[in-house]
Amino acid sequence: MFQGVLSRVEQRLAGWKSKCLSLAGRITLIKSTLTAIPAYIMQSTRLPRSLCDDLDKRMRRFLWGGNELHRKPYLVSWDTVTKEKTHGGLGIRSMRQLNSASLMKLGWRLHSEPTALWVRLLKEKYARGDDLFHRIGRHHVRTNAWRGIMETMESTAKGLGVALGDGRNTNFWEHRWLDGKRLVDHTIIPLPAELYSR
């Protein structure tokens, strides 16, 4: 299913391009074209981790001017290359990071657009009308996009806040308050032994 993504990236990484382009040119090609090819499908699909690693491997090889027959030494680790420029990297996005960011954006839209038609349909199908953020971890869903959203749901939920407004949509026990924990989690913490001895 996803081999088309890999083959399209390989077509863009013709061996002559790495010989004709400078390092800056190869970085620009990776950022502008190679990350854009899988980015479209990542908007709604969790790519297999092996495919993300294969894409990273091909981009890494192209960056340093190597090919499948001749591997050139890597001057800097891939972890350093994928850092932001302000942190000493080249700003090239790792495919796993890009896929997770796309799925987190989808999870954010689920939360922030509750009246959208697609959100209402998913709520009825997978959460039986309940809040998706509370039901999604408990409800087994077999679709690829939902598995990806579930994997990133914890990170997405950490960045969410609650605007109380009139309080009608506020879930007192389940929402995360000042310390990032749900109020219900505080109520199940056992009391210290010193309190019992008084």
C-alpha positions in Angstrom: 0.0 0.0 0.0 2.8 2.4 1.0 5.4 1.3 -1.5 4.2 4.0 -3.9 5.5 6.6 -1.5 8.9 5.0 -1.3 9.2 4.6 -5.1 8.3 8.2 -5.7 11.0 9.3 -3.3 13.5 7.1 -5.0 12.6 8.6 -8.4 13.5 12.0 -7.0 16.8 10.7 -5.6 18.4 9.9 -8.9 22.2 9.3 -8.4 23.2 12.1 -10.8 21.4 14.7 -8.6 23.7 14.0 -5.6 26.8 14.5 -7.8 25.5 17.7 -9.4 24.2 19.4 -6.3 26.1 21.0 -3.5 25.4 20.1 0.1 23.2 23.2 0.4 21.3 22.1 -2.8 20.8 18.6 -1.4 19.4 20.0 1.8 17.0 22.3 -0.1 15.8 19.3 -2.2 15.2 17.2 0.8 13.3 19.9 2.6 11.2 21.1 -0.3 10.5 17.9 -2.2 11.3 14.7 -0.4 9.5 15.5 2.8 6.5 16.8 0.9 5.9 13.5 -0.9 5.0 11.5 2.2 3.6 14.5 4.0 0.3 14.3 2.1 -0.5 10.7 3.1 0.7 11.4 6.6 -2.2 13.9 7.1 -4.6 11.0 7.8 -2.5 7.8 8.0 -0.1 6.3 10.4 2.8 5.1 8.2 4.6 1.9 9.3 7.7 2.7 11.4 9.8 0.6 9.0 8.7 2.8 6.1 9.6 6.0 8.0 13.0 4.5 8.8 13.6 3.6 5.1 12.7 7.1 4.0 15.1 8.6 6.6 17.8 6.2 5.4 17.4 7.2 1.8 17.4 10.9 2.7 20.5 10.5 4.9 22.4 8.7 2.1 21.4 11.4 -0.4 22.4 14.2 1.9 25.9 13.0 2.2 26.2 12.2 -1.5 26.2 8.4 -1.4 24.2 5.9 -3.3 23.2 2.2 -2.9 26.6 1.0 -4.2 28.9 3.5 -2.6 28.2 4.7 0.9 29.9 7.9 2.0 30.8 8.6 5.6 28.2 10.6 7.5 29.8 13.8 8.9 27.1 14.3 11.6 24.6 12.0 13.3 21.1 12.0 11.9 19.8 13.1 15.3 21.8 16.3 15.0 20.7 16.8 11.4 17.0 16.6 12.3 17.3 19.3 15.0 16.1 22.8 14.4 18.7 25.3 13.0 18.6 27.3 16.2 19.7 24.1 18.1 22.6 23.3 15.8 20.8 21.1 13.2 19.8 21.5 9.6 16.1 21.6 10.2 15.3 18.4 8.2 12.3 16.6 9.7 12.5 13.0 10.7 9.7 11.0 9.1 8.5 9.6 12.4 8.3 13.1 13.9 6.5 14.4 10.8 4.0 11.6 10.9 3.4 12.0 14.7 3.0 15.8 14.3 0.4 15.3 11.5 -1.6 12.8 13.6 -1.4 15.1 16.6 -2.8 17.9 14.5 -5.7 15.6 13.5 -6.3 14.8 17.2 -6.3 18.6 18.0 -8.9 19.2 15.3 -11.1 16.4 16.8 -11.0 18.3 20.0 -11.3 21.9 18.8 -13.9 21.3 16.1 -16.7 19.4 17.9 -19.5 20.5 15.6 -17.7 19.6 12.4 -19.5 16.9 10.4 -16.6 14.5 10.3 -16.0 14.8 14.1 -19.7 14.1 14.8 -19.7 11.0 12.6 -16.6 9.6 14.3 -18.1 10.3 17.7 -21.2 8.3 16.8 -19.2 5.5 15.2 -16.4 5.0 17.7 -17.4 6.7 21.0 -21.2 6.4 20.8 -21.6 10.1 21.1 -19.3 10.4 24.2 -16.2 12.6 24.2 -13.6 11.0 22.0 -10.7 12.0 24.2 -12.0 10.0 27.1 -13.2 7.0 25.1 -10.6 6.6 22.5 -8.1 4.8 24.7 -10.7 2.3 25.9 -12.4 1.6 22.6 -10.6 -0.8 20.2 -10.5 0.7 16.7 -9.0 -1.1 13.8 -8.5 1.7 11.3 -5.0 2.9 10.6 -5.7 6.6 11.3 -7.3 5.8 14.6 -4.3 3.7 15.7 -2.1 6.7 14.9 -4.3 9.1 16.7 -4.4 6.8 19.8 -0.5 6.6 19.8 -0.2 10.4 19.9 -3.3 11.1 22.1 -1.4 11.3 25.3 1.0 13.9 23.9 -1.9 15.8 22.4 -3.9 15.8 25.6 -0.9 17.3 27.5 -1.1 20.4 25.3 -4.8 20.9 25.8 -6.3 23.4 28.1 -9.9 24.0 29.2 -11.7 27.4 28.9 -14.5 27.1 31.4 -16.9 29.6 29.9 -20.3 28.9 31.3 -19.2 25.5 32.6 -21.6 23.4 30.6 -18.9 21.5 28.8 -16.5 21.2 31.7 -15.9 17.7 33.0 -14.8 18.5 36.6 -13.3 15.1 37.4 -11.8 14.2 34.0 -10.2 17.5 32.8 -6.6 18.2 33.6 -6.1 21.2 35.9 -3.1 23.0 37.2 -0.6 20.2 37.6 -1.6 18.5 34.4 -3.3 15.6 36.2 -7.0 14.8 36.3 -8.8 15.6 39.5 -10.0 12.0 39.7 -6.3 10.8 39.8 -5.7 12.9 42.9 -8.7 11.3 44.7 -7.3 7.7 44.3 -3.9 8.5 45.7 -3.5 6.8 49.1 -3.2 9.0 52.1 0.2 9.1 53.9 0.5 6.9 57.0 1.2 9.9 59.3 -2.4 11.0 58.8 -3.8 7.7 60.2 -1.6 7.8 63.3 -3.0 11.1 64.6 
